[in-house]
Amino acid sequence: MENIEISKKLDELVSLTEQDVAIQEYKEIEAVVYNDPKLQHLTKEIKKYQQTSVLAAHFQQEKTSESAGKRADNLHNELANNPLAMEYNEKLKNADDLLQHIMHLLENEIQKTEG
């Protein structure tokens, strides 16, 4: 019986959390980011150059590894300075802060009941 009540309370907490402004804003920007062709292209290119760098390093092809690593770093910097990506990171941080706060509150409540 107690498990059912806990499950209901958790469902209620999830529902309330999903309604929070920070979570809503994150979900909105996430949809925009994942549907932006330029950001998707940059992400794929970064992965491609990172993989090339790692493989080249494995086969001791230092120049190729270094060149691919630099290209991946340059693309990563371009991605990091993209206004849409910057907004995404800000909204992600806000949502994460909210979830961390909720987890802290839950931990405190659990410690109270155990103590």
C-alpha positions, 0 to 999 in steps of 0.5 A: 500500500505504501509503495502505491502512495509513494508512486502516486506522489512521485508521479505528482512531483514529475508532473509539477516539475514538467510544468515549471518554467525552467523545464518548459523553456528547456524543452522549447529550446531543445526542440529548436536546437535538435531541428536546426540543420546548422547545429546538427551539421556542426555536431556531426562534423565534430564527431567525425573529426574527433573519431578521425583524430582518435583513430589516427592517434591509434595508428600513430598518424600524428599529423592526421590526428593533430589536424583532425583534433584541431578541426574538431576544436575549431568546430566545437568553438564555433558551436559553443559560440552559436547564439542558439547553442548558448541559449540552449546551454543556459536553459539546460543549466537552469533546468539542471539547477531545478532538478538538483534542488528537488533532489536535495530536498528529497534527500533531506526528507529521506534523511529526516524519515530515516533519522 
